[in-house]
Amino acid sequence: MLVLAGVPLPHIHDLERLLSLSADAGWPPPPEVADAGWLTPWGVQFRYDEVIEALDEPAALAAADAAVRWALETSNNI
């Protein structure tokens, strides 16, 4: 979404900050995506092999599915 909005991509893993940047650019995420900031620690875990608590996989997949739907719907309306 940031690319579509022409926003330079920061080199961060903070989903709340990335979603905030999208909203600031005029592309606010739907509620089911806006609440996905809780996934940030798992992105770091998968990238750097840090051990944290178990991931709620159904909730993570639902958030990812909502994000993909949001991106597709938005890009189709440009």
N, C-alpha and C positions, 0 to 999 in steps of 0.2 A: 504494500500500500504506500509505503514511503517513496518507493521508486516511481510509482504512478503519480504521486503528488509532487515529484521533483525535489524531494527532500534528501540532502546528503545523508548517507547511512553512517551513523556513529558506530564505532567498534565496541559495542557493549552487548551484554547478555540480559540486560534488565528489561523484561517484557513490559512492565508498567511504564517505563520511560519511553520505550519504542511506541507503545500504544498512545501515550500522551502526545508524542511528536506527530503521530498521524491525526489525532484529534485537533491539534493546534494548526495543522495544515488544511483543516476543513474536511477531513475524512474520519469522523468519529466512528469507532468500532461499535458494533451492536453489543448489548449487555453481556451476552454469553461469551464474547471475545474480550470485552473490556475487563472482565473479572479473571482473566487468565494469568495475571501476574504471579499467582501462586506457583506456576510452573517454572519460574526462573531458576530456582535451585537445582532442578533436575536437568536443565540445559547445561548448567555448569558441571554437574556430576557426569553426564554422558561425555562431555568434552574433555574433562580433566580427570576422570576416574575417581572422583571423590565419593566417599560413602556417606549417604544420608538416609533418611527414613524411606520406607517403601512408597512407591508412586501409585496413586489411585489411577490405574490404567484406563478404566471406563470413562472417568471424568476427563482425563488428559486427551483421550481420543475424541470425546465430544467437543472439547474446546478446539482441537485441531480441525475437526470437521467444520465447526462453525466459522473458523478463521478462513478456511479454504472457500466455503460458500460465500462469505463476505467479499473476499478478493475477486472471485469469479463474477458475482453479481455486480460489483462496482466496476470492474474492468469491462464488462459487457455493456455498461451504461455510459461509457465515455464517448 
